[in-house]
Amino acid sequence: LQSHYVACMAAILSQLDKDHYSSYIKAFPSRPELMDFLMETFILFKDLIGKTVYPSDWMVMNMVQNREFLRAINQFAVTLTEMFLSNSSFELQLWNNYFHLAVAFLTQESLQLENFSQAKRNSILAKYGDMRATIGASIRDMWYNLGHRKIEFIPGMVGPILEMTLVPELELRKSTIPIFFDMMLCEYQLTESFSRFEDEILRKLDSEVEGGRGDEQYKQLFESILLSCCQRHPELAKPGENFVALVTGLLERLLDYRAVMNDENKTYSMSCTVNLLNFYKEIDRQAMYIRYLYKLKDLHVSYENYTEGAYTLLLHARLLKWSDEANTATMQGLHSPSLHTQRQLKEALYNQIIDYFDQGKMWEEAIHICKELAEQYESEVFDYEMLSDILQREAKFYEKILKVLRPSPDYFAVGYYGQGFPTFLRNKVFIYRGKEYERREDFEMRLLSPFPNAEKLKSTSPPGQDITNSPGQYIQCFTVQPVEEAKVRFKDRSIPEQITNFYKANHVQKFSYSRPFKKGPKDPDNEFANMWIERTTFVTAYPLPGILRWFVVTSTTTTIISPLENAIETMMKTNEKIMSEINRHQNDHSLPVNPLSMLLNGIVDPAVMGGFAKYETAFFQESYLQEHPEDEGNIEKLKDLIAWQIPLLAEGIRIHGRKVTEDLRPFHERMEQCFGQLRAKVESQYGVREMVCFEDRRSGRPRSITWGADWNRLSHAGDRRVLTEATPTPKPAPRTSESEDRRNERKENRSSTFFGYWRQDVRQSISELPEPKDEKQRLSRNMSDSNLGSSNGKQPPPSRDASGAQPSAAGLSLSPTGFGGRVKSASKGLPLPRKISPTVYETFLEQSDA
């Protein structure tokens, strides 16, 4: 029925010529009646255009209807200009309805010729022409006819005009984009700014481009036309240039976002979303910023990226205050309107963030949020019930840190080279954070899936211009190592591995990749002599993890590591690995012994041990020192590291012997025999390093060994006291519960074995400690005195100077390795130990173990 009605109306309109329209308009007895007629006609036409009465394949019927509507609209436009434009007769609503009708006509689906086949397009153009150009010119002329009335249509008409200019017809765009400059000029002349116009076009542009409108051609036309218009008006030259840069920057990000938002792989959609929210943050458009925050959060949660989802929500929470101010619609985001105040909304966000951090095993971050909530419950709102709940959650997170296994993620450097990639990837390098237990092969497969035609580069070196300027796609991927920032609060402390390991792979912004290469004459018998390392350090825009699983690399530096420095690093890592295993077994006696067995045997067994001999051949010869006198200090560092490996191995073998089963006892004895030979060789050549036992005065800390992370940083032990007195036997406590027993067991293991040097400002010399009262204490004291003896085996007398008591300097030296303890010179004969009975020695060892 409706189609028949429209067909009849189109037939009537086709019979009307210009004189008929003029006579019909003059027949109205009064202006109000004419205005009502025009108003109702505009509404009717707009309604019929929007409903698309005929099916899309009824081309002739649609074109006939549009042709008659176009004639009628143009005739009514003449009436508007003649009768409703002067100051006394101007009707704002009538003009507004006209513009909306004309834009709706221009943008209707049946007139978008680019969507048709070439044959159909040619047929329409031949018979009806491109009606979009005709109505577009009419809209432009009607706008300029408004004169000083234009300001009344700003910003209301910005959206419809933008929708019209986005139609992909070149001549239409060229003729209508200048309307934007006219709007800018109109507002600027009245208020000396065009902020209302700017706000509206940015807001409308986001929804229009996301809806499928706009392209690269539009961006270029918009930039060139508006810049040309602004240059003709000096007062608008600078602000106009800034505005054009702002819009084109937004268009570029919106087009990138639209290109990938429907991809099956949402990796790049997340990246484009971050580019947009960062853009809106920079230009202070809070509503749009929060809108894209929640789009990003939803993407992360759908891919189970809970850590990144938590960091994303945290950006919204940081915008809120702990106050009872009312929430605005802008700040509300997607949350329930029942959260009336900022405090309520922030509390809800924090609880969601804690849940996400918990799911992502980022308990350290969850604890920070819990502390902030606890402060509010305790000191601001005095809600002790909620305080109790949040403290219990916080306690569980501390327990999870120590008890739940958290594998460290791998990090990958990925370069996208070639002009075939979108602009947000083109010729850029990113650092990606892998998922738990994700192999590099699986990661690469996931990475390449959106680019099936991309070629994977086999080299890890940066490609040349032939690759970066080529029209193709080339992807480079390799594993990088996180570079941990030094933590001041962890310095010179024995911290459980479960705590320190978190910071080795999180909150990291620097990553390194080491590429070995040979330089100089080859030595087939010793690869260490000419093994150089090219180390590239990448710095990302933000620390990982963050609101993305990857961030772009902002700077890259390359350094060359000499063979000697490489040997030092290798020894350093080996010693750290030994120490790590020792700490793990001291903190958890239930660990299997196999990893420790493999590690120790790989070092002490002559069948696999060759590093020391290779280093000696390569670097410890007189000829090498003559050729490289600047390496004398590094050679001493390497020797010192070799010497310090012995007490580490001794401690590891002691633990191994205590845990090894009877089936593996022959293996352990063989390892002890090999270690004895190795120990004799190293101590005779590089001196003796001995472990000193200290007691940690802080409670609640498990036993562990610390290692200096830096050559120039010494691990001092001056804030601990030497264990020279036997600990009195505690009185038996009544048995309470199993958890109490576990706590007591942990308390008994809080002494720390530490390789560290005594500070030079120790207030009391060891020789001046109070005399032990019983026999066991005296024996323990004598052992400590013997360890501090001079190199000739004699006991030095206590010495004091004017500043106070100082320890004897004999037998103590500072080492660049960060280790500390008793160091004996290798150039002199080893001092003879005191003759001590085996029973006494075992008693001393038992006290040290305790």
Rosetta blueprint (number, residue, H / E / L):
1 L L
2 Q H
3 S H
4 H H
5 Y H
6 V H
7 A H
8 C H
9 M H
10 A H
11 A H
12 I H
13 L H
14 S H
15 Q L
16 L L
17 D L
18 K H
19 D H
20 H H
21 Y H
22 S H
23 S H
24 Y H
25 I H
26 K H
27 A L
28 F L
29 P L
30 S L
31 R H
32 P H
33 E H
34 L H
35 M H
36 D H
37 F H
38 L H
39 M H
40 E H
41 T H
42 F H
43 I H
44 L H
45 F H
46 K H
47 D H
48 L H
49 I H
50 G H
51 K H
52 T L
53 V L
54 Y L
55 P L
56 S L
57 D L
58 W L
59 M H
60 V H
61 M H
62 N H
63 M H
64 V H
65 Q H
66 N H
67 R H
68 E H
69 F H
70 L H
71 R H
72 A H
73 I H
74 N H
75 Q H
76 F H
77 A H
78 V H
79 T H
80 L H
81 T H
82 E H
83 M H
84 F L
85 L L
86 S L
87 N L
88 S L
89 S L
90 F L
91 E L
92 L H
93 Q H
94 L H
95 W H
96 N H
97 N H
98 Y H
99 F H
100 H H
101 L H
102 A H
103 V H
104 A H
105 F H
106 L H
107 T H
108 Q L
109 E H
110 S H
111 L H
112 Q L
113 L H
114 E H
115 N H
116 F L
117 S L
118 Q H
119 A H
120 K H
121 R H
122 N H
123 S H
124 I H
125 L H
126 A H
127 K H
128 Y L
129 G L
130 D L
131 M H
132 R H
133 A H
134 T H
135 I H
136 G H
137 A H
138 S H
139 I H
140 R H
141 D H
142 M H
143 W H
144 Y H
145 N H
146 L L
147 G H
148 H H
149 R H
150 K H
151 I H
152 E H
153 F H
154 I L
155 P L
156 G L
157 M L
158 V H
159 G H
160 P H
161 I H
162 L H
163 E H
164 M H
165 T H
166 L L
167 V L
168 P L
169 E L
170 L H
171 E H
172 L H
173 R H
174 K H
175 S H
176 T H
177 I L
178 P H
179 I H
180 F H
181 F H
182 D H
183 M H
184 M H
185 L H
186 C H
187 E H
188 Y H
189 Q H
190 L H
191 T H
192 E L
193 S L
194 F L
195 S H
196 R H
197 F H
198 E H
199 D H
200 E H
201 I H
202 L H
203 R H
204 K H
205 L H
206 D H
207 S H
208 E H
209 V H
210 E H
211 G L
212 G L
213 R L
214 G L
215 D L
216 E H
217 Q H
218 Y H
219 K H
220 Q H
221 L H
222 F H
223 E H
224 S H
225 I H
226 L H
227 L H
228 S H
229 C H
230 C H
231 Q H
232 R L
233 H L
234 P H
235 E H
236 L H
237 A H
238 K H
239 P H
240 G H
241 E H
242 N H
243 F H
244 V H
245 A H
246 L H
247 V H
248 T H
249 G H
250 L H
251 L H
252 E H
253 R H
254 L H
255 L H
256 D H
257 Y H
258 R H
259 A H
260 V H
261 M L
262 N L
263 D L
264 E L
265 N L
266 K L
267 T H
268 Y H
269 S H
270 M H
271 S H
272 C H
273 T H
274 V H
275 N H
276 L H
277 L H
278 N H
279 F H
280 Y H
281 K H
282 E H
283 I L
284 D L
285 R L
286 Q H
287 A H
288 M H
289 Y H
290 I H
291 R H
292 Y H
293 L H
294 Y H
295 K H
296 L H
297 K H
298 D H
299 L H
300 H H
301 V H
302 S H
303 Y L
304 E L
305 N L
306 Y H
307 T H
308 E H
309 G H
310 A H
311 Y H
312 T H
313 L H
314 L H
315 L H
316 H H
317 A H
318 R L
319 L L
320 L L
321 K L
322 W L
323 S L
324 D L
325 E L
326 A E
327 N L
328 T L
329 A H
330 T H
331 M H
332 Q H
333 G L
334 L L
335 H L
336 S L
337 P L
338 S L
339 L L
340 H L
341 T E
342 Q H
343 R H
344 Q H
345 L H
346 K H
347 E H
348 A H
349 L H
350 Y H
351 N H
352 Q H
353 I H
354 I H
355 D H
356 Y H
357 F H
358 D H
359 Q H
360 G L
361 K L
362 M L
363 W H
364 E H
365 E H
366 A H
367 I H
368 H H
369 I H
370 C H
371 K H
372 E H
373 L H
374 A H
375 E H
376 Q H
377 Y H
378 E H
379 S H
380 E L
381 V L
382 F L
383 D L
384 Y H
385 E H
386 M H
387 L H
388 S H
389 D H
390 I H
391 L H
392 Q H
393 R H
394 E H
395 A H
396 K H
397 F H
398 Y H
399 E H
400 K H
401 I H
402 L H
403 K H
404 V L
405 L L
406 R L
407 P L
408 S L
409 P L
410 D L
411 Y E
412 F E
413 A E
414 V E
415 G E
416 Y E
417 Y E
418 G L
419 Q L
420 G L
421 F L
422 P L
423 T L
424 F L
425 L L
426 R L
427 N L
428 K E
429 V E
430 F E
431 I E
432 Y E
433 R E
434 G L
435 K L
436 E L
437 Y L
438 E L
439 R L
440 R H
441 E H
442 D H
443 F H
444 E H
445 M H
446 R H
447 L H
448 L H
449 S L
450 P L
451 F L
452 P L
453 N L
454 A L
455 E E
456 K E
457 L L
458 K L
459 S L
460 T L
461 S L
462 P L
463 P L
464 G L
465 Q H
466 D H
467 I H
468 T H
469 N L
470 S L
471 P L
472 G L
473 Q L
474 Y E
475 I E
476 Q E
477 C E
478 F E
479 T E
480 V E
481 Q E
482 P E
483 V L
484 E L
485 E L
486 A L
487 K L
488 V H
489 R H
490 F H
491 K L
492 D L
493 R L
494 S L
495 I L
496 P L
497 E H
498 Q H
499 I H
500 T H
501 N H
502 F H
503 Y H
504 K H
505 A H
506 N L
507 H L
508 V E
509 Q E
510 K E
511 F E
512 S E
513 Y E
514 S E
515 R E
516 P E
517 F E
518 K E
519 K L
520 G L
521 P L
522 K L
523 D L
524 P L
525 D L
526 N L
527 E L
528 F L
529 A L
530 N L
531 M E
532 W E
533 I E
534 E E
535 R E
536 T E
537 T E
538 F E
539 V E
540 T E
541 A E
542 Y E
543 P E
544 L E
545 P L
546 G L
547 I L
548 L L
549 R L
550 W E
551 F E
552 V E
553 V E
554 T E
555 S E
556 T E
557 T E
558 T E
559 T E
560 I E
561 I E
562 S L
563 P H
564 L H
565 E H
566 N H
567 A H
568 I H
569 E H
570 T H
571 M H
572 M H
573 K H
574 T H
575 N H
576 E H
577 K H
578 I H
579 M H
580 S H
581 E H
582 I H
583 N H
584 R H
585 H H
586 Q H
587 N H
588 D L
589 H L
590 S L
591 L L
592 P L
593 V L
594 N H
595 P H
596 L H
597 S H
598 M H
599 L H
600 L H
601 N H
602 G H
603 I H
604 V H
605 D L
606 P L
607 A L
608 V L
609 M L
610 G L
611 G H
612 F H
613 A H
614 K H
615 Y H
616 E H
617 T H
618 A H
619 F H
620 F L
621 Q L
622 E H
623 S H
624 Y H
625 L H
626 Q H
627 E H
628 H L
629 P H
630 E H
631 D H
632 E H
633 G H
634 N H
635 I H
636 E H
637 K H
638 L H
639 K H
640 D H
641 L H
642 I H
643 A H
644 W H
645 Q H
646 I H
647 P H
648 L H
649 L H
650 A H
651 E H
652 G H
653 I H
654 R H
655 I H
656 H H
657 G H
658 R H
659 K H
660 V L
661 T L
662 E H
663 D H
664 L H
665 R H
666 P H
667 F H
668 H H
669 E H
670 R H
671 M H
672 E H
673 Q H
674 C H
675 F H
676 G H
677 Q H
678 L H
679 R H
680 A H
681 K H
682 V H
683 E H
684 S H
685 Q H
686 Y H
687 G L
688 V E
689 R E
690 E E
691 M L
692 V E
693 C E
694 F E
695 E E
696 D L
697 R L
698 R L
699 S L
700 G L
701 R L
702 P L
703 R L
704 S L
705 I L
706 T L
707 W L
708 G L
709 A L
710 D L
711 W L
712 N L
713 R L
714 L L
715 S L
716 H E
717 A L
718 G L
719 D L
720 R L
721 R E
722 V E
723 L L
724 T L
725 E L
726 A L
727 T L
728 P L
729 T L
730 P L
731 K L
732 P L
733 A L
734 P L
735 R L
736 T L
737 S L
738 E H
739 S H
740 E H
741 D H
742 R H
743 R H
744 N H
745 E H
746 R H
747 K H
748 E H
749 N L
750 R L
751 S L
752 S E
753 T E
754 F E
755 F L
756 G L
757 Y E
758 W L
759 R L
760 Q L
761 D L
762 V L
763 R L
764 Q L
765 S L
766 I H
767 S H
768 E H
769 L L
770 P L
771 E L
772 P L
773 K L
774 D L
775 E H
776 K H
777 Q H
778 R H
779 L H
780 S H
781 R H
782 N H
783 M H
784 S H
785 D H
786 S H
787 N H
788 L L
789 G L
790 S L
791 S L
792 N L
793 G L
794 K L
795 Q L
796 P L
797 P L
798 P L
799 S L
800 R E
801 D E
802 A L
803 S L
804 G E
805 A E
806 Q L
807 P L
808 S L
809 A L
810 A L
811 G L
812 L E
813 S L
814 L L
815 S L
816 P L
817 T L
818 G L
819 F L
820 G L
821 G L
822 R E
823 V E
824 K E
825 S L
826 A L
827 S L
828 K L
829 G L
830 L L
831 P L
832 L L
833 P L
834 R L
835 K L
836 I L
837 S L
838 P H
839 T H
840 V H
841 Y H
842 E H
843 T H
844 F H
845 L H
846 E H
847 Q H
848 S H
849 D H
850 A L
